[in-house]
Amino acid sequence: MPIAMAIGALFYKAFGAISFITPYLIFIMLFLTYCNLKLSEIRLSRSHLWLILVQITGSIAVFLVLKPFNVTLAQGAMVCVLAPTGTAAPVVTGMLKGNIASVTTYSLIINLCVAIIAPVLFSLVGNYQQLPFIDSFIAIGQRVFLLLIAPFALALLIRRIKPAITEKIGSYSGFAFYVWSFALAVVTGRTVEFMMMQEKSNYFIEIMVAVAALIVCISQFLIGRTIGKQYNDTVAGGQGLGQKNTILAIWMAQMYLNPIASIGPGSYVLWQNIINSYQVWLKRKTL
């Protein structure tokens, strides 16, 4: 992770020039993840419904609270809450001896929810506000919905027609890590490029966006674990709400919000990995 981010920052011009491939990289990561998904493992629970409620209403609440101070700050914090669960969440959940099926189910459900909610929110608070709502909703929805839904639909189609092919593709799911690393370098490069293009850098706001992302990150892990604990699903609750698809979040911020807001999910990458590392260390220490 630090190597990928450092390379992206150092060679930001080169990675900024190829940033158009980010949606395709996200598609590949999600497709590889869904090829490993078995529909028989999908079990919706009350904890999932509470997590969805917290994530959707929380993203709106965070924006409304922070908007009076600074819109970019509000956007950066909002997208950190709205972003769906990261594709690596089941892996970390397994390392923490949690319910992998539960977090996998939530990951799928929240991706579907974000595909519907994100175009609405971005139309109201993002760069498309000058357009009529329905026009901006369609413009944003076409890309976000397809990006989040198409990988799942394709995986289901292939599994139905040729299950063996899906199993074969799923066996290469580890390749998603390298795709993620490259995508992280690309979006980091693009974020640095936006920062360098500013006529006058506002370092105070950029630092505040990163700090807000830290507060949001800690809060989501704690709230998720608290909700999960009520249903004997503590680890899955924390990882489902706290561990984010930051590549997607950065891309959404760069596309539909103030690009500087992408510093929020960009720093969230660091914060969530510090928390995950601590959790894994603590778990191994207690074994």
C-alpha atoms as a printed R data frame, in Angstrom:
    type eleno elety resid chain resno       x       y       z
1   ATOM     1    CA   MET     A     1   0.000   0.000   0.000
2   ATOM     2    CA   PRO     A     2   2.636   2.663   0.925
3   ATOM     3    CA   ILE     A     3   4.746   1.672  -2.087
4   ATOM     4    CA   ALA     A     4   1.781   2.003  -4.448
5   ATOM     5    CA   MET     A     5   0.831   5.400  -3.010
6   ATOM     6    CA   ALA     A     6   4.430   6.638  -3.097
7   ATOM     7    CA   ILE     A     7   4.868   5.597  -6.731
8   ATOM     8    CA   GLY     A     8   1.579   7.254  -7.644
9   ATOM     9    CA   ALA     A     9   2.593  10.485  -5.908
10  ATOM    10    CA   LEU     A    10   6.094  10.576  -7.420
11  ATOM    11    CA   PHE     A    11   4.929   9.881 -10.966
12  ATOM    12    CA   TYR     A    12   1.625  11.703 -10.707
13  ATOM    13    CA   LYS     A    13   1.787  13.115 -14.241
14  ATOM    14    CA   ALA     A    14   2.114   9.671 -15.809
15  ATOM    15    CA   PHE     A    15  -0.593   8.126 -13.644
16  ATOM    16    CA   GLY     A    16  -2.827  11.154 -14.062
17  ATOM    17    CA   ALA     A    17  -2.651  10.665 -17.821
18  ATOM    18    CA   ILE     A    18  -4.034   7.113 -17.538
19  ATOM    19    CA   SER     A    19  -6.613   7.838 -14.835
20  ATOM    20    CA   PHE     A    20  -9.365   7.068 -17.374
21  ATOM    21    CA   ILE     A    21  -8.718   3.341 -16.775
22  ATOM    22    CA   THR     A    22  -9.765   3.527 -13.100
23  ATOM    23    CA   PRO     A    23 -13.385   2.404 -13.706
24  ATOM    24    CA   TYR     A    24 -12.126  -0.634 -15.609
25  ATOM    25    CA   LEU     A    25  -9.792  -1.570 -12.752
26  ATOM    26    CA   ILE     A    26 -12.678  -1.265 -10.275
27  ATOM    27    CA   PHE     A    27 -14.806  -3.445 -12.548
28  ATOM    28    CA   ILE     A    28 -12.118  -6.151 -12.636
29  ATOM    29    CA   MET     A    29 -11.712  -6.129  -8.845
30  ATOM    30    CA   LEU     A    30 -15.446  -6.442  -8.235
31  ATOM    31    CA   PHE     A    31 -15.856  -9.107 -10.916
32  ATOM    32    CA   LEU     A    32 -13.107 -11.269  -9.409
33  ATOM    33    CA   THR     A    33 -14.704 -10.873  -5.986
34  ATOM    34    CA   TYR     A    34 -18.182 -11.828  -7.209
35  ATOM    35    CA   CYS     A    35 -16.870 -14.888  -9.037
36  ATOM    36    CA   ASN     A    36 -16.058 -16.293  -5.589
37  ATOM    37    CA   LEU     A    37 -19.518 -15.432  -4.277
38  ATOM    38    CA   LYS     A    38 -22.012 -18.263  -3.843
39  ATOM    39    CA   LEU     A    39 -25.657 -17.204  -3.723
40  ATOM    40    CA   SER     A    40 -26.328 -19.905  -1.135
41  ATOM    41    CA   GLU     A    41 -24.148 -17.926   1.285
42  ATOM    42    CA   ILE     A    42 -26.252 -14.755   0.975
43  ATOM    43    CA   ARG     A    43 -28.203 -14.301   4.209
44  ATOM    44    CA   LEU     A    44 -29.710 -10.891   4.963
45  ATOM    45    CA   SER     A    45 -29.927 -10.151   8.699
46  ATOM    46    CA   ARG     A    46 -31.239  -7.325  10.859
47  ATOM    47    CA   SER     A    47 -27.680  -6.181  11.537
48  ATOM    48    CA   HIS     A    48 -27.237  -5.580   7.805
49  ATOM    49    CA   LEU     A    49 -30.336  -3.388   7.734
50  ATOM    50    CA   TRP     A    50 -29.044  -1.309  10.660
51  ATOM    51    CA   LEU     A    51 -25.635  -0.960   8.994
52  ATOM    52    CA   ILE     A    52 -27.252   0.214   5.752
53  ATOM    53    CA   LEU     A    53 -29.361   2.740   7.657
54  ATOM    54    CA   VAL     A    54 -26.305   4.098   9.481
55  ATOM    55    CA   GLN     A    55 -24.245   4.294   6.297
56  ATOM    56    CA   ILE     A    56 -26.849   6.063   4.145
57  ATOM    57    CA   THR     A    57 -28.217   8.460   6.767
58  ATOM    58    CA   GLY     A    58 -24.736   8.968   8.197
59  ATOM    59    CA   SER     A    59 -23.336  10.167   4.875
60  ATOM    60    CA   ILE     A    60 -26.131  12.738   4.594
61  ATOM    61    CA   ALA     A    61 -25.801  13.842   8.232
62  ATOM    62    CA   VAL     A    62 -22.027  14.277   7.984
63  ATOM    63    CA   PHE     A    63 -22.394  16.457   4.892
64  ATOM    64    CA   LEU     A    64 -25.081  18.660   6.469
65  ATOM    65    CA   VAL     A    65 -23.074  19.133   9.670
66  ATOM    66    CA   LEU     A    66 -19.813  20.050   7.919
67  ATOM    67    CA   LYS     A    67 -21.196  22.036   4.973
68  ATOM    68    CA   PRO     A    68 -21.475  25.315   6.945
69  ATOM    69    CA   PHE     A    69 -17.727  25.116   7.644
70  ATOM    70    CA   ASN     A    70 -16.530  24.085   4.174
71  ATOM    71    CA   VAL     A    71 -18.210  22.281   1.263
72  ATOM    72    CA   THR     A    72 -15.062  20.405   0.204
73  ATOM    73    CA   LEU     A    73 -14.564  19.188   3.773
74  ATOM    74    CA   ALA     A    74 -18.197  18.052   3.865
75  ATOM    75    CA   GLN     A    75 -17.876  16.219   0.544
76  ATOM    76    CA   GLY     A    76 -14.683  14.460   1.597
77  ATOM    77    CA   ALA     A    77 -16.224  13.191   4.837
78  ATOM    78    CA   MET     A    78 -19.503  12.245   3.141
79  ATOM    79    CA   VAL     A    79 -17.902  10.029   0.512
80  ATOM    80    CA   CYS     A    80 -15.909   8.240   3.241
81  ATOM    81    CA   VAL     A    81 -19.194   7.236   4.876
82  ATOM    82    CA   LEU     A    82 -21.071   6.502   1.651
83  ATOM    83    CA   ALA     A    83 -18.393   4.282   0.072
84  ATOM    84    CA   PRO     A    84 -19.356   0.591   0.009
85  ATOM    85    CA   THR     A    85 -17.470  -2.162   1.810
86  ATOM    86    CA   GLY     A    86 -14.007  -2.938   0.466
87  ATOM    87    CA   THR     A    87 -13.377  -6.087  -1.558
88  ATOM    88    CA   ALA     A    88 -10.710  -7.165   0.954
89  ATOM    89    CA   ALA     A    89 -13.115  -7.010   3.919
90  ATOM    90    CA   PRO     A    90 -13.918 -10.770   3.842
91  ATOM    91    CA   VAL     A    91 -10.189 -11.549   3.949
92  ATOM    92    CA   VAL     A    92  -9.575  -9.371   7.014
93  ATOM    93    CA   THR     A    93 -12.766 -10.706   8.621
94  ATOM    94    CA   GLY     A    94 -11.428 -14.239   8.197
95  ATOM    95    CA   MET     A    95  -8.124 -13.248   9.812
96  ATOM    96    CA   LEU     A    96 -10.106 -11.885  12.761
97  ATOM    97    CA   LYS     A    97 -12.132 -15.129  12.980
98  ATOM    98    CA   GLY     A    98 -15.338 -13.313  12.047
99  ATOM    99    CA   ASN     A    99 -18.328 -14.311   9.919
100 ATOM   100    CA   ILE     A   100 -17.059 -14.140   6.337
101 ATOM   101    CA   ALA     A   101 -20.463 -14.953   4.823
102 ATOM   102    CA   SER     A   102 -22.060 -12.062   6.737
103 ATOM   103    CA   VAL     A   103 -19.595  -9.413   5.573
104 ATOM   104    CA   THR     A   104 -19.715 -10.789   2.014
105 ATOM   105    CA   THR     A   105 -23.506 -10.471   2.049
106 ATOM   106    CA   TYR     A   106 -23.314  -6.912   3.344
107 ATOM   107    CA   SER     A   107 -20.684  -6.010   0.752
108 ATOM   108    CA   LEU     A   108 -23.004  -7.086  -2.047
109 ATOM   109    CA   ILE     A   109 -26.074  -5.376  -0.588
110 ATOM   110    CA   ILE     A   110 -24.366  -2.062   0.141
111 ATOM   111    CA   ASN     A   111 -22.889  -1.964  -3.370
112 ATOM   112    CA   LEU     A   112 -26.418  -2.251  -4.757
113 ATOM   113    CA   CYS     A   113 -27.632   0.478  -2.372
114 ATOM   114    CA   VAL     A   114 -24.789   2.862  -3.210
115 ATOM   115    CA   ALA     A   115 -25.445   2.341  -6.931
116 ATOM   116    CA   ILE     A   116 -28.903   3.827  -6.319
117 ATOM   117    CA   ILE     A   117 -28.163   6.425  -3.621
118 ATOM   118    CA   ALA     A   118 -24.871   7.883  -4.924
119 ATOM   119    CA   PRO     A   119 -26.335   9.426  -8.112
120 ATOM   120    CA   VAL     A   120 -29.022  11.135  -6.012
121 ATOM   121    CA   LEU     A   121 -26.563  12.602  -3.490
122 ATOM   122    CA   PHE     A   122 -23.956  13.609  -6.056
123 ATOM   123    CA   SER     A   123 -26.645  15.315  -8.160
124 ATOM   124    CA   LEU     A   124 -27.599  17.428  -5.145
125 ATOM   125    CA   VAL     A   125 -24.167  18.246  -3.681
126 ATOM   126    CA   GLY     A   126 -21.621  17.651  -6.456
127 ATOM   127    CA   ASN     A   127 -20.360  19.184  -9.685
128 ATOM   128    CA   TYR     A   128 -23.596  18.539 -11.603
129 ATOM   129    CA   GLN     A   129 -25.803  20.930  -9.611
130 ATOM   130    CA   GLN     A   130 -26.054  23.310 -12.555
131 ATOM   131    CA   LEU     A   131 -27.999  20.654 -14.480
132 ATOM   132    CA   PRO     A   132 -31.657  19.748 -13.882
133 ATOM   133    CA   PHE     A   133 -31.825  17.010 -11.243
134 ATOM   134    CA   ILE     A   134 -33.111  14.306 -13.572
135 ATOM   135    CA   ASP     A   135 -30.356  15.035 -16.120
136 ATOM   136    CA   SER     A   136 -27.586  14.921 -13.525
137 ATOM   137    CA   PHE     A   137 -29.082  11.792 -11.938
138 ATOM   138    CA   ILE     A   138 -29.098   9.975 -15.279
139 ATOM   139    CA   ALA     A   139 -25.588  11.172 -16.183
140 ATOM   140    CA   ILE     A   140 -24.114  10.004 -12.880
141 ATOM   141    CA   GLY     A   141 -26.331   6.946 -12.482
142 ATOM   142    CA   GLN     A   142 -25.369   5.447 -15.828
143 ATOM   143    CA   ARG     A   143 -21.715   5.169 -14.833
144 ATOM   144    CA   VAL     A   144 -22.051   4.385 -11.134
145 ATOM   145    CA   PHE     A   145 -24.876   1.877 -11.543
146 ATOM   146    CA   LEU     A   146 -23.151   0.026 -14.368
147 ATOM   147    CA   LEU     A   147 -19.833   0.032 -12.551
148 ATOM   148    CA   LEU     A   148 -21.288  -1.529  -9.393
149 ATOM   149    CA   ILE     A   149 -24.006  -3.764 -10.850
150 ATOM   150    CA   ALA     A   150 -22.486  -5.020 -14.112
151 ATOM   151    CA   PRO     A   151 -19.676  -7.086 -12.467
152 ATOM   152    CA   PHE     A   152 -22.227  -8.886 -10.299
153 ATOM   153    CA   ALA     A   153 -24.595  -9.484 -13.223
154 ATOM   154    CA   LEU     A   154 -21.758 -10.797 -15.405
155 ATOM   155    CA   ALA     A   155 -20.523 -13.147 -12.669
156 ATOM   156    CA   LEU     A   156 -24.062 -14.491 -12.198
157 ATOM   157    CA   LEU     A   157 -24.531 -14.968 -15.942
158 ATOM   158    CA   ILE     A   158 -21.283 -16.889 -16.359
159 ATOM   159    CA   ARG     A   159 -22.019 -18.999 -13.269
160 ATOM   160    CA   ARG     A   160 -25.410 -19.914 -14.710
161 ATOM   161    CA   ILE     A   161 -24.090 -20.757 -18.198
162 ATOM   162    CA   LYS     A   162 -20.693 -22.241 -17.348
163 ATOM   163    CA   PRO     A   163 -20.163 -22.711 -13.586
164 ATOM   164    CA   ALA     A   164 -16.734 -24.225 -14.193
165 ATOM   165    CA   ILE     A   165 -15.549 -20.999 -15.802
166 ATOM   166    CA   THR     A   166 -16.648 -18.981 -12.774
167 ATOM   167    CA   GLU     A   167 -14.796 -21.351 -10.455
168 ATOM   168    CA   LYS     A   168 -11.683 -21.048 -12.620
169 ATOM   169    CA   ILE     A   169 -11.833 -17.254 -12.631
170 ATOM   170    CA   GLY     A   170 -12.470 -17.257  -8.885
171 ATOM   171    CA   SER     A   171  -9.279 -19.231  -8.358
172 ATOM   172    CA   TYR     A   172  -7.376 -16.178  -9.611
173 ATOM   173    CA   SER     A   173  -9.025 -13.851  -7.099
174 ATOM   174    CA   GLY     A   174  -5.597 -13.130  -5.601
175 ATOM   175    CA   PHE     A   175  -4.869 -11.191  -8.783
176 ATOM   176    CA   ALA     A   176  -7.320  -8.567  -7.487
177 ATOM   177    CA   PHE     A   177  -4.650  -7.476  -4.977
178 ATOM   178    CA   TYR     A   178  -2.283  -6.465  -7.782
179 ATOM   179    CA   VAL     A   179  -5.093  -4.722  -9.643
180 ATOM   180    CA   TRP     A   180  -5.943  -2.888  -6.408
181 ATOM   181    CA   SER     A   181  -2.304  -1.832  -5.919
182 ATOM   182    CA   PHE     A   182  -2.063  -0.470  -9.450
183 ATOM   183    CA   ALA     A   183  -5.423   1.292  -9.108
184 ATOM   184    CA   LEU     A   184  -4.254   2.834  -5.833
185 ATOM   185    CA   ALA     A   185  -1.189   4.245  -7.589
186 ATOM   186    CA   VAL     A   186  -3.387   5.660 -10.363
187 ATOM   187    CA   VAL     A   187  -5.912   7.395  -8.083
188 ATOM   188    CA   THR     A   188  -3.130   8.677  -5.809
189 ATOM   189    CA   GLY     A   189  -1.387  10.153  -8.831
190 ATOM   190    CA   ARG     A   190  -4.619  11.770  -9.951
191 ATOM   191    CA   THR     A   191  -5.212  13.249  -6.478
192 ATOM   192    CA   VAL     A   192  -1.699  14.716  -6.352
193 ATOM   193    CA   GLU     A   193  -2.204  16.096  -9.849
194 ATOM   194    CA   PHE     A   194  -5.340  17.923  -8.711
195 ATOM   195    CA   MET     A   195  -3.441  19.352  -5.737
196 ATOM   196    CA   MET     A   196  -0.588  20.562  -7.951
197 ATOM   197    CA   MET     A   197  -3.024  22.166 -10.401
198 ATOM   198    CA   GLN     A   198  -4.526  24.416  -7.738
199 ATOM   199    CA   GLU     A   199  -3.785  28.082  -8.263
200 ATOM   200    CA   LYS     A   200  -3.508  28.495  -4.517
201 ATOM   201    CA   SER     A   201  -3.213  25.443  -2.308
202 ATOM   202    CA   ASN     A   202  -5.340  25.495   0.812
203 ATOM   203    CA   TYR     A   203  -3.339  23.160   2.985
204 ATOM   204    CA   PHE     A   204  -5.526  23.810   6.008
205 ATOM   205    CA   ILE     A   205  -8.630  22.426   4.266
206 ATOM   206    CA   GLU     A   206  -6.681  19.471   2.869
207 ATOM   207    CA   ILE     A   207  -5.388  18.595   6.342
208 ATOM   208    CA   MET     A   208  -8.877  18.991   7.806
209 ATOM   209    CA   VAL     A   209 -10.301  16.625   5.163
210 ATOM   210    CA   ALA     A   210  -7.714  14.006   6.169
211 ATOM   211    CA   VAL     A   211  -8.491  14.524   9.870
212 ATOM   212    CA   ALA     A   212 -12.223  14.233   9.182
213 ATOM   213    CA   ALA     A   213 -11.548  10.963   7.352
214 ATOM   214    CA   LEU     A   214  -9.716   9.662  10.442
215 ATOM   215    CA   ILE     A   215 -12.632  10.544  12.732
216 ATOM   216    CA   VAL     A   216 -15.110   8.990  10.286
217 ATOM   217    CA   CYS     A   217 -12.980   5.842   9.978
218 ATOM   218    CA   ILE     A   218 -12.695   5.243  13.729
219 ATOM   219    CA   SER     A   219 -16.380   6.032  14.219
220 ATOM   220    CA   GLN     A   220 -17.532   3.593  11.551
221 ATOM   221    CA   PHE     A   221 -15.457   0.707  12.909
222 ATOM   222    CA   LEU     A   222 -16.783   1.365  16.430
223 ATOM   223    CA   ILE     A   223 -20.417   1.807  15.360
224 ATOM   224    CA   GLY     A   224 -20.242  -1.242  13.102
225 ATOM   225    CA   ARG     A   225 -18.828  -3.406  15.889
226 ATOM   226    CA   THR     A   226 -21.440  -2.095  18.326
227 ATOM   227    CA   ILE     A   227 -24.283  -2.988  15.959
228 ATOM   228    CA   GLY     A   228 -22.736  -6.338  15.105
229 ATOM   229    CA   LYS     A   229 -22.296  -7.199  18.772
230 ATOM   230    CA   GLN     A   230 -26.054  -7.015  19.277
231 ATOM   231    CA   TYR     A   231 -26.432  -9.862  16.762
232 ATOM   232    CA   ASN     A   232 -23.343 -11.879  17.728
233 ATOM   233    CA   ASP     A   233 -21.588 -10.590  14.592
234 ATOM   234    CA   THR     A   234 -19.118  -8.073  16.006
235 ATOM   235    CA   VAL     A   235 -16.230  -8.505  13.555
236 ATOM   236    CA   ALA     A   236 -18.393  -8.557  10.419
237 ATOM   237    CA   GLY     A   237 -20.252  -5.462  11.608
238 ATOM   238    CA   GLY     A   238 -17.039  -3.528  12.140
239 ATOM   239    CA   GLN     A   239 -15.446  -4.577   8.867
240 ATOM   240    CA   GLY     A   240 -18.647  -4.147   6.880
241 ATOM   241    CA   LEU     A   241 -19.134  -0.553   7.963
242 ATOM   242    CA   GLY     A   242 -15.521   0.478   8.540
243 ATOM   243    CA   GLN     A   243 -13.512  -1.129   5.744
244 ATOM   244    CA   LYS     A   244 -14.202   0.763   2.515
245 ATOM   245    CA   ASN     A   245 -13.683   0.367  -1.214
246 ATOM   246    CA   THR     A   246 -11.447   3.428  -1.160
247 ATOM   247    CA   ILE     A   247 -10.486   3.129  -4.837
248 ATOM   248    CA   LEU     A   248 -14.139   3.532  -5.775
249 ATOM   249    CA   ALA     A   249 -14.582   6.345  -3.238
250 ATOM   250    CA   ILE     A   250 -11.593   8.277  -4.610
251 ATOM   251    CA   TRP     A   251 -12.839   7.828  -8.167
252 ATOM   252    CA   MET     A   252 -16.345   9.032  -7.267
253 ATOM   253    CA   ALA     A   253 -14.947  12.089  -5.492
254 ATOM   254    CA   GLN     A   254 -12.705  12.952  -8.433
255 ATOM   255    CA   MET     A   255 -15.527  12.489 -10.947
256 ATOM   256    CA   TYR     A   256 -18.527  14.057  -9.229
257 ATOM   257    CA   LEU     A   257 -17.318  16.187  -6.302
258 ATOM   258    CA   ASN     A   258 -14.550  18.718  -5.733
259 ATOM   259    CA   PRO     A   259 -11.445  16.663  -6.680
260 ATOM   260    CA   ILE     A   260  -9.707  17.835  -3.499
261 ATOM   261    CA   ALA     A   261 -12.397  15.961  -1.558
262 ATOM   262    CA   SER     A   262 -10.697  12.767  -2.768
263 ATOM   263    CA   ILE     A   263  -8.041  13.442  -0.117
264 ATOM   264    CA   GLY     A   264 -10.658  12.117   2.315
265 ATOM   265    CA   PRO     A   265 -10.879   8.561   0.961
266 ATOM   266    CA   GLY     A   266  -7.221   8.807  -0.043
267 ATOM   267    CA   SER     A   267  -6.208   9.223   3.597
268 ATOM   268    CA   TYR     A   268  -8.895   6.731   4.653
269 ATOM   269    CA   VAL     A   269  -6.766   4.081   2.919
270 ATOM   270    CA   LEU     A   270  -4.059   4.715   5.491
271 ATOM   271    CA   TRP     A   271  -6.375   4.991   8.502
272 ATOM   272    CA   GLN     A   272  -8.304   1.777   7.830
273 ATOM   273    CA   ASN     A   273  -5.138  -0.203   7.216
274 ATOM   274    CA   ILE     A   274  -3.657   1.015  10.501
275 ATOM   275    CA   ILE     A   275  -6.836  -0.089  12.300
276 ATOM   276    CA   ASN     A   276  -6.892  -3.436  10.487
277 ATOM   277    CA   SER     A   277  -3.222  -4.049  11.273
278 ATOM   278    CA   TYR     A   278  -3.850  -3.298  14.938
279 ATOM   279    CA   GLN     A   279  -6.875  -5.611  15.023
280 ATOM   280    CA   VAL     A   280  -4.959  -8.481  13.416
281 ATOM   281    CA   TRP     A   281  -1.993  -7.936  15.776
282 ATOM   282    CA   LEU     A   282  -4.332  -7.890  18.774
283 ATOM   283    CA   LYS     A   283  -6.100 -11.055  17.605
284 ATOM   284    CA   ARG     A   284  -2.847 -12.953  17.128
285 ATOM   285    CA   LYS     A   285  -1.631 -11.771  20.515
286 ATOM   286    CA   THR     A   286  -4.700 -13.239  22.237
287 ATOM   287    CA   LEU     A   287  -4.453 -16.616  20.464
